[in-house]
Amino acid sequence: MHTPTDSATHINSQLIDIVGLRTCGIFPTGKEPSIRTLRDWTKLRRIPYHKIGRLVYFDPAEVSTHIRTKLKIPARG
């Protein structure tokens, strides 16, 4: 029997495509970036990705960690 944390870790360790990244739950509901924005971030290397042949995949856990640690916007003041 799997606990919820075991299954969440298992799901987050799989590679997904750009549509899956947008809907996987790492972005707040209703505030998901557009596919175009995600493609721009990939092109500019702002989020980590894995290329297999010509296809691009993302690890949601890796992207989430990267966004939380590297893409913070400093507060004004």
Sequence and secondary structure as in RCSB ss.txt:
>XXXX:A:sequence
MHTPTDSATHINSQLIDIVGLRTCGIFPTGKEPSIRTLRDWTKLRRIPYHKIGRLVYFDPAEVSTHIRTKLKIPA
RG
>XXXX:A:secstr
   HHHHHHHHHTS B HHHHHHSSSS TT    HHHHHHHHHTT S  EEETTEEEB HHHHHHHHHHH     
  
